[in-house]
Amino acid sequence: MKSKFTVRIVTQFIIIFVVISILFVYASTTSRQLRGNSKQTTPFRFYVIGDFGTGQADQHRVAQHLTALSFDAKPALVISTGDQMYGVSDIERSKGYDGVSSVFDPSFKNKFENVYSNIQVPWYMTLGNHDCAGNASAQILYTSKSKHWKMPARYYSFQAQHYHDVLQFIVLDSCSLVCAVSKNGKGKQNDRCTGVHVPSTPRQKQVEWLRRLLERPLPTPQSIFVVVSHWPIFSAMGNGPTAVMISDIQPLLQKAAGQYKVIWFNGHDHSLQHIQRRHVNYFISGGGGFKLHPQLKTTADGAYIEKGTSMIRSKWNELPDVDIKFQKASFGFLKVEIDQGRAHVAMYESKPDETAAALIYTTVI
């Protein structure tokens, strides 16, 4: 009798042990799967900032706010929308001092390396009009001297892949796209390009290069074209929309958007903006540190003063389907997260005397 009781106890113990073992294995497997899924859904993150290279207080404050956020939400890279280097005062610029003078210019250290020393990721640079007023070639050459500064050519492309998300980055030389265009067909630059140096390489060569890239098939259906410029296509503040970019570049983006998502980033206008036309989203990140543009300039392409008001508007922003979703003359930057083919774009404002940047706008594309 005692033997049967002992056998029963042992049998029950074995059953309990087996059940617990199965549950333990299941829990461990599930935990690994959950960790794996969590890893797979971690987004590809980058920041976008432009018009910052002054070396002054506003740049340093925006940089501190960007650095603080990047500690919590570390980026894979940073995109600059141009004007990395300014001649700060009007007097300096009138004397021809703008951008950098050579690859040994101390501005590289004072306005970039020292300011963003705690954001240890690649910074992909874009030529702005102030950069092109100086020695643009020096900014390209500086790529070989810096661990983080990346500008292999006046215009270039690179690809990033994060699981099934493939991003084709295209960085334009909009100094050439805008300032190599003449009004009279005789090579004369328009007024906005005063002091901007452009190469002798035909402008059309870059346009065709962009066309070929946008027509090239990408690896997955959820791949995204990310196009970066300094000059805008559409803009409701500052220098405003750029007619020649609307006529020559915007149709190429629109065509590519028939197959893939196309997201555009530019600077030049010192503000934060989101404008959409049909299937292309245009973001302006030009609040990196230089003085803000609180309204549209009268010199903007297509500018006019609205009847009965003092508001400056542009006919180019009033083309069919141009939707100005957000605009604010703010210092700040953008955070972009790509996850499973969707782009989460957040705008952060950097205010004086604040310890952190404030989230002021979000959208999902």
Residue pairs with C-beta under 8 A, 6 or more apart in sequence:
40 163
41 339
41 340
42 339
43 162
43 337
43 338
43 339
43 344
44 76
44 160
44 162
44 165
44 167
44 337
44 338
44 339
45 73
45 74
45 75
45 76
45 335
45 336
45 337
45 338
46 75
46 76
46 77
46 78
46 79
46 336
47 66
47 70
47 75
47 78
47 79
47 333
47 334
47 335
47 336
48 78
48 79
48 81
48 265
48 283
48 285
48 333
48 334
48 336
49 62
49 66
49 78
49 79
49 80
49 81
49 285
49 287
49 288
49 333
49 334
50 80
50 81
50 82
50 83
50 126
50 128
50 230
50 266
50 267
50 268
50 285
50 286
50 287
50 288
51 81
51 82
51 83
51 128
51 267
51 268
51 270
51 286
51 287
51 288
51 289
51 290
52 59
52 62
52 63
52 80
52 83
52 84
52 111
52 288
52 289
52 290
53 59
53 83
53 84
53 85
53 86
53 107
53 111
53 112
53 130
53 288
53 289
54 86
54 88
54 111
54 289
54 290
55 88
55 107
55 110
55 111
55 115
56 88
56 289
58 289
58 290
58 331
59 111
59 115
59 288
59 289
59 290
60 115
60 289
61 331
61 350
61 352
62 287
62 288
62 289
62 331
62 332
62 333
62 350
62 357
63 115
63 116
63 289
65 332
65 333
65 348
65 350
65 354
65 356
65 357
66 116
66 119
66 333
66 350
66 357
67 116
67 118
67 119
68 355
68 356
68 357
69 335
69 348
69 356
69 357
70 118
70 119
71 118
73 335
74 121
75 119
75 121
75 335
76 121
76 160
76 162
77 121
77 122
77 123
77 124
77 160
78 116
78 119
78 121
78 122
78 123
78 124
79 123
79 124
79 126
79 169
79 226
79 228
79 265
80 123
80 124
80 125
80 126
80 267
81 126
81 128
81 228
81 229
81 230
81 265
81 266
81 267
81 268
81 284
81 285
81 286
82 125
82 126
82 127
82 128
82 129
82 131
82 174
82 229
82 230
82 266
82 267
82 268
83 128
83 129
83 130
83 131
83 230
83 267
83 268
83 286
83 288
83 290
84 111
84 112
84 125
84 128
84 131
84 139
85 98
85 99
85 100
85 105
85 107
85 108
85 111
85 112
85 130
85 131
85 134
85 139
86 93
86 98
86 99
86 111
86 130
86 290
87 93
87 95
87 97
87 98
87 99
87 130
87 133
87 134
92 98
93 130
93 133
93 195
96 133
96 195
97 134
98 130
98 133
98 134
98 195
99 130
99 131
99 132
99 133
99 134
99 135
99 136
99 138
99 139
100 107
100 108
100 131
100 134
100 135
100 138
100 139
100 142
101 134
101 135
101 138
102 135
102 138
103 138
103 141
103 142
103 145
105 135
105 138
108 142
108 145
108 146
108 149
112 123
112 146
112 149
113 146
116 123
116 148
119 148
120 147
120 148
121 148
122 148
122 150
123 148
123 149
123 150
124 150
124 151
124 158
124 169
124 171
124 228
125 139
125 149
125 150
125 151
125 171
126 151
126 171
126 172
126 174
126 228
126 229
126 230
126 267
127 136
127 139
127 151
127 154
127 173
127 174
127 175
127 230
128 175
128 230
128 267
128 268
129 175
129 179
129 192
129 193
129 196
129 230
129 231
129 268
131 139
131 175
131 230
132 175
132 179
132 196
132 197
132 198
133 195
133 196
133 197
136 154
136 175
136 197
139 151
140 151
140 152
140 153
140 154
142 149
142 151
143 149
143 150
143 151
143 152
154 173
154 175
154 176
154 199
155 171
155 172
155 173
155 176
155 206
155 209
156 171
157 168
157 169
157 170
157 171
157 213
158 169
159 166
159 167
159 168
159 169
160 166
160 167
160 169
161 167
161 219
162 338
164 220
164 222
164 340
164 341
165 220
165 222
165 223
165 224
165 338
165 339
165 340
165 341
166 218
166 219
166 220
166 222
166 223
166 224
167 223
167 224
167 226
167 338
168 213
168 218
168 223
168 224
168 225
168 226
169 226
169 228
170 210
170 213
170 214
170 225
170 226
170 227
170 228
171 228
172 206
172 210
172 227
172 228
172 229
172 230
172 249
173 206
174 229
174 230
174 231
174 245
174 266
175 193
175 196
175 197
175 198
175 230
175 231
176 198
176 199
176 201
176 203
176 206
177 203
177 206
177 207
177 229
177 231
177 244
177 245
177 248
177 249
178 192
178 193
178 231
178 242
178 244
178 245
179 189
179 190
179 192
179 193
179 196
179 198
180 198
180 203
181 190
181 203
181 244
182 188
182 189
182 190
183 190
189 196
189 198
191 299
192 239
192 299
207 248
207 249
207 252
210 227
210 249
210 252
211 252
214 225
214 252
214 253
214 255
214 256
214 262
215 255
215 256
218 225
218 260
221 260
221 341
222 261
222 340
222 341
223 260
223 261
224 260
224 261
224 262
224 263
224 338
224 341
224 343
225 253
225 256
225 260
225 261
225 262
225 263
226 263
226 265
227 253
227 262
227 263
227 264
227 265
228 264
228 265
228 266
229 245
229 249
229 264
229 265
229 266
230 266
230 267
230 268
231 239
231 242
231 245
231 266
231 268
232 239
232 240
232 241
232 242
232 245
232 266
232 268
232 269
232 282
232 284
233 241
233 242
233 245
233 246
233 249
233 250
233 253
233 264
233 266
233 282
234 241
234 246
234 275
234 277
234 282
234 316
234 317
234 322
234 324
235 241
235 242
235 266
235 268
235 269
235 273
235 275
235 284
235 296
235 300
235 317
236 273
236 275
236 296
236 314
236 317
236 324
236 327
237 269
237 270
237 271
237 273
237 284
237 293
237 294
237 295
237 296
237 327
237 329
238 268
238 269
238 270
238 271
238 286
238 293
238 296
238 297
238 300
239 268
239 269
239 293
239 297
239 299
239 300
240 269
240 296
240 297
240 300
240 301
240 302
240 303
240 314
240 316
240 317
241 300
241 301
241 302
241 314
241 316
241 317
242 301
243 301
243 302
243 316
246 316
246 319
250 277
250 280
253 262
253 264
253 280
254 262
254 277
254 278
254 279
254 280
256 262
257 278
257 279
257 280
258 279
261 279
261 341
261 343
261 365
262 279
262 280
262 281
263 280
263 281
263 283
263 336
263 343
263 345
263 365
264 280
264 281
264 282
264 283
265 283
265 284
265 285
265 334
266 282
266 283
266 284
266 285
266 286
267 284
267 285
267 286
267 288
268 284
268 286
269 284
269 286
269 293
270 286
270 287
270 290
270 291
270 292
270 293
270 329
271 284
271 286
271 287
271 292
271 293
271 327
271 328
271 329
271 330
272 284
272 285
272 286
272 287
272 326
272 327
272 328
272 330
272 332
272 334
272 347
272 349
272 360
272 361
273 282
273 283
273 284
273 324
273 326
273 327
273 328
274 281
274 282
274 283
274 284
274 324
274 325
274 326
274 327
274 345
274 347
274 361
274 363
275 281
275 282
275 283
275 284
275 317
275 322
275 323
275 324
275 325
276 282
276 322
276 323
276 325
277 319
277 321
277 322
277 323
278 321
281 345
281 363
281 365
283 334
283 345
285 332
285 333
285 334
285 347
286 293
287 330
287 331
287 332
287 333
287 349
287 350
288 331
288 333
289 331
292 329
292 330
292 331
293 329
294 329
295 311
295 312
295 329
296 303
296 312
296 313
296 314
297 303
297 312
298 305
298 312
300 312
300 314
301 314
301 316
302 314
302 315
302 316
302 317
303 312
303 313
303 314
304 312
304 313
304 314
304 315
305 311
305 312
305 313
306 312
306 313
317 324
325 363
326 347
326 361
326 363
328 347
328 349
328 360
328 361
330 347
330 349
330 350
330 360
331 349
331 350
331 351
332 347
332 348
332 349
332 350
332 357
332 360
333 347
333 348
333 350
333 357
334 345
334 346
334 347
334 348
335 345
335 346
335 348
336 343
336 344
336 345
336 346
337 343
337 344
337 346
338 344
342 364
342 365
343 364
343 365
344 362
344 363
344 364
345 362
345 363
345 364
345 365
346 359
346 361
346 362
347 359
347 360
347 361
347 362
348 357
348 358
348 359
348 360
349 357
349 358
349 360
350 357
351 358
